[in-house]
Structures are given as structure tokens and as C-alpha cells.
Amino acid sequence: MAAGTSATRTFSVPQERRLVTELPGPRSRALQERRVRAVSRGAGTLANIYMDHGAGAVLVDVDGNQLIDLGCGIGVTTIGHAHPDVAAAVAEQVQKLTHTLFTVTPYENYVRVAEKLAEITPGTHEKHSILVNSGAEAVENAAKIARRFTGRRAIVVLDHAFHGRTNLTMAMTYRPWPEREGMGPFPGEIYSVPISYPFRDGLSGEEAAERTIDVIETHVGPRDVAAFFAEPIQGDGGVIIPAPGYFARIAEYCRDNGIVFVADEIQAGIARTGAWYSIEHHGVVPDLVTSAKGIAGGMPLAAVTGRAEIMDAVQPGGVGGTFGGNPVSTAAALAVFDLIEREDLIGEAQRVERTLVSRIGDWADRFDVVGEVRGKGAMFGIELVQPGTKKPNAAALKHVLTYAAEHGVIALDAGSWDSVLRLLPSVVISDALLDDAASVLEEAFATLPGSADEHEPVPAS
Ligand SMILES: *Cc1c(COP(=O)(O)O)cnc(C)c1O
């Protein structure tokens, strides 16, 4: 393989787990004391371990511990932490020009990112883009654009969806706690409809699609629907992968009824699942696509890309924002696109999938709390259940995440019942690191309260 692939890549931090204090260590604990005095409780954290630097799939905390990162924030640093190419692109751009506001006096980086998005998003039709700052902002803009294009009012979203934390996107997000409770009132005309969730509903893609369509027909009315929003692989909802055929039928229904089909690819897009965009696994070409998280190596950037006639329905000045698509974030994105192609990071995501399938694919047989292991590329969910049932097991997830963090592995939670262990490692993570992280997670399962070979004290939290 070419230089820079998994076998030959070099990193400024050795790609290994190495603990030199207990976790969190003394410096993290001191920072935590300052934090509770200065930072809002609303900005909750998963593990109070303060990070100093990182490279590849390893984070180094303020006490010098090296942790395996299976989270990438939440799926952001897909290409690895503090990638030197991104650092160089940012450093160069920040000295040339940091801001003009594209809608006052434009610059080339914005145009280049839009050109690239037209190339990498599914479909060969003419596509236009807008660039904004965050995922939620991209989703809001997609809703605005779809409403302007169709002249319709209703927005349909899927059960278990996560679309963001602004007022509109809170309302588009499935669960009330903790994202929404007490923070209304919310905008109307948002309708949540059943998804295909093979582990729980046992339906084929076609059957689940008919159920979804029936709810639209009987609760909303298709001629009032501006847009159907879907994460092709749900992230926060628990790495739910709808059954084959589900989205093909939904997309056909949208086409027949003049509904804009929006793929929210903010978490699953940009190489993470072993394709540029996760909707490709479903063989569907969406009308609009939202991108964010992994697009700029950790710099804030998001986009809406889609059919030119839809994207151009909005009057000049109807979309935009001061910082959207700023010169530095777009420079970082161009470096990310280049890296993904030059180092075949889509192929690397496929390698991560093969390694994970062979390493953890049998967990449902080996651990009675594991109901299902599912995933694509470097995006996996392990759904935890009460043994012998499909009842969600949030307590087990809490134990596993706490145990893992205390042993130097950062993994994520997910799922409407907080019972899905979510893995979103960098696609450059080595097979050896994946193996070591899997061993820690297996120890966590083995030490669950009531587990047969419990041999470690259970963390108090
Ligand atoms: C994270 C996420 C969002 C919101 O993005 P922010 O940048 O946090 O506003 C929206 N949709 C999906 C699918 C996400 O994963």
C-alpha cells in the first residue's frame, strides 16, 4: 500500500494505551474543581478527564495518560487528532485571511468546498451548497430551503432521530430528555414517524416503510409535507441501521409526492461508514444532504448540499450567517477531502469494520447483556439489554463506560433509552489499538454487577 496507510503511518504520539496515574488523575481533578465553579452544569461531560493533546486515535490527558479514543468527540476527528495536514492548512490560511464574510466579499475556499461537495455527495445531477457553522444550523437551513422550494409547512422526522439543539432542531429531535425538557415552547408542524429498527421491530425494510408511510398518510397528509429528514444510519439514536429496502421505498414515496428527501449525514457522512455518505449503503440519492462533524478535522464547518433547483429556491440573503464557511474552516475541509482521497480513508473505514466484525461481532453470543452488535465502517453500536430480554439496560452501559474511561478507553453512549454503547473511532486507528480497546470493554462486561466472573470492584458512580 502507498505511504501513509495504516501499515506505514507515523504519529507524534505512540499509538498505545499507557496509564501513569489513576483516571481521572490529579490534574484532571483539579481542573474539574475549577470547572464546576465556572462552567454551566448544562454543558455536561461524559468523562471528566481533561485532554492536552492527541494524534491519530490516541488522546493524552493533562496527567500524561494515553487514552484510546473511540469517540472522536462525537465522530468529528475521523482522520485522527490534530492531523498535521489540517494544522498546516489552518496555519497557512490564518496568516493570509481569516474573515471577509462570503456574502460581502467572497473567496475561493468557499467555492472549492462547494465544488467538492457536489462531487462527493450522491447523484450526478447539478448540485449547489451553502456553508454554515454547525450541524444544527445545517439542518435548520435544509428545513428552510425545503419549505421555500415546496411552499409546504410540515417537516417529517424519524423516531430516535437526533438533529440538534437549536429551537427548531430540538423539536426535530426524538427524545425529551435531556435535549429538550423544560426548554420549549417548540415550533409546530414537526411530525415524528416510526423508523425501521430491525433489532426491535423485526420488520423487513418494505414492511417498515409501509408503516412509516401509513403514519404520514393518516397523521400529516403527504401534500402538506415539505421535507422528510432521515439519518441514513442514526447516530445518537443508537446506531440504528434501517433494514434493506426501507429508504429506497421512502425515497420513492417522497419523489411521488413532491417531498424533499433530506439525508442528515452529519454523523455518518464524510468517509466514516466506509463510503463518502452513509445513504450510499441504501442505494438512494437524496435531494438534500447535510454534512458537518467530520468535514473539517475538528474545525467548525457544516454544509447543505443538494439539487440546484431546490437550493436556489431561496432569495439572495435568505440563508447565510456571519461565520459560515469561514476561510480557515474551509481550508481545513479542503485538507480533509484531500487526505481522504490520497490515503484511501474510505478503505480504512472498511478495514475498521472488518476488524471490529471479527473482534467484537460475536459479543451477543458471549455476553448475555449484549443484544446486538451492528455497524458500518468506523461506526458501531452495541445494544445492551437485560439478560434474556430486549429490555434496555442503561445501568450496564453506565458501568461499561465508567469502567472503560477509568482504564483509558473513551467510548460513547447512545440510544433513546441510554443503552447503546457507541464506537466512533478514527478510521486511522490501528488493529492493535482496536484489539486492546475491545479487551478493556470485555473486562467491563465481565465486571458487571451480578456477572459470573466479577473480579473488580464496581465504580461508585
Ligand atoms: C451532531 C448532529 C447534529 C447537530 O450538529 P451540531 O454541530 O452539534 O449542531 C445534527 N444531526 C446529526 C445526525 C448529528 O449527529
The ligand as an SDF file (V2000), in Angstrom:
LIG
                    3D

 15 15  0  0  0  0  0  0  0  0999 V2000
  -24.3700   16.1830   15.8860 C   0  0  0  0  0  0  0  0  0  0  0  0
  -25.5330   16.0860   14.9730 C   0  0  0  0  0  0  0  0  0  0  0  0
  -26.3160   17.2080   14.6550 C   0  0  0  0  0  0  0  0  0  0  0  0
  -26.0650   18.5570   15.2860 C   0  0  0  0  0  0  0  0  0  0  0  0
  -24.7970   19.0460   14.9690 O   0  0  0  0  0  0  0  0  0  0  0  0
  -24.1460   20.2220   15.8620 P   0  0  0  0  0  0  0  0  0  0  0  0
  -22.8960   20.5810   15.1210 O   0  0  0  0  0  0  0  0  0  0  0  0
  -23.9070   19.6470   17.2160 O   0  0  0  0  0  0  0  0  0  0  0  0
  -25.1330   21.3380   15.8940 O   0  0  0  0  0  0  0  0  0  0  0  0
  -27.3490   17.0400   13.7560 C   0  0  0  0  0  0  0  0  0  0  0  0
  -27.6050   15.8490   13.1780 N   0  0  0  0  0  0  0  0  0  0  0  0
  -26.8780   14.7590   13.4620 C   0  0  0  0  0  0  0  0  0  0  0  0
  -27.1960   13.4720   12.7780 C   0  0  0  0  0  0  0  0  0  0  0  0
  -25.8260   14.8240   14.3770 C   0  0  0  0  0  0  0  0  0  0  0  0
  -25.1250   13.7330   14.6890 O   0  0  0  0  0  0  0  0  0  0  0  0
  1  2  1  0
  2  3  1  0
  2 14  2  0
  3  4  1  0
  3 10  2  0
  4  5  1  0
  5  6  1  0
  6  7  2  0
  6  8  1  0
  6  9  1  0
 10 11  1  0
 11 12  2  0
 12 13  1  0
 12 14  1  0
 14 15  1  0
M  END
$$$$
